[in-house]
Amino acid sequence: MSLQCVLPPANLLTAAILCRGKCGLTRGITPYMVAMAMTELIVVIFHVLLKEIYIYYNPNSFLSLSTVCPSYIHMRTATMDYSVWLTVSFTFDHFVSICCPKLRRMYCTDRTAAAVIVAMCALSCLKYIPFQFLYEPRFHVDNVNWGCRPKVDYFTSIWWAAFAWMCSVSLSLLPFGLIVLLNGLTVRYIIAASRVRRRLKSLEAKDSEAENRSKSIVLLFTVSVTSILLWTTATVTLICNRVSVNHVSADLTNPSNIANEVGILLVLASCCANTFIYAMTQRKFRQEVKNGIKTLTLFIIKPIKLARQ
């Protein structure tokens, strides 16, 4: 958790560098990457700084009020869902860019990216509105309602069961499957295209288009594969719990609960991984980070030198 608490400045730095547009990325990809960086920052704030730290050390804070608790759970779930579907949108944009030349010019633009980002945000908020009506106060102290717990109907009503499955499908199962599918189709297209290009061009000739495509592919697969690996534990645990109708309890010695906690930890880690991915795979991004550090160092050192003179 300590690493995730240090990473919010890294997410801000990533968003600032990407917004400058000097990393050699297309105008259609950059909005997705900026939105992903900022959404991951919000996820860290809601799930780590507030839930795991602030509420843990301040159990009687305003977030524990029964009137605030459902809204907080709603926003916490919506931000996680938004983060996941931005990764799916990013993967789909790359799929269209590589595999659909006729659709590329119309879809892979900054305007389309902005529209998709806003639409995903609205859908993520709307999908989880039922959370506002799911909970009831946990206990009363001095005529004040504290905490929130699911109503009895949640465990007996078929409608709440359908909503629970919708949450599971939207948060994990569907995006996980779409990312795997889109990456599989992209790999298939790349292999087929590479065979054709080898027949048309000599192996010794320098293929600039292939080089540019390879850089884009490395970024796509690194982000997608990292997301898949870090979400696998949570997805498998979720399926097992839903199929066996096993609700997570407070007993941390239970193997299913241990797997659930590990899955949550890996999911939260996935929100911090993209910054490192950009640094490892994008040379221009690393250069922009170095330039930013140099500028900040000079900004701090210059007043000190002037003061000494």
Salt bridges, closest charged atoms under 4 A:
GLU52 OE2 - LYS51 NZ 3.02
ASP81 OD1 - LYS127 NZ 3.01
ASP110 OD2 - ARG27 NH2 2.74
GLU136 OE2 - ARG149 NE 3.39
ASP207 OD2 - ARG197 NH2 2.75
ASP207 OD1 - LYS201 NZ 3.95
GLU209 OE1 - ARG197 NH2 3.74
GLU209 OE2 - ARG213 NH2 3.33
GLU288 OE1 - ARG20 NH1 3.15
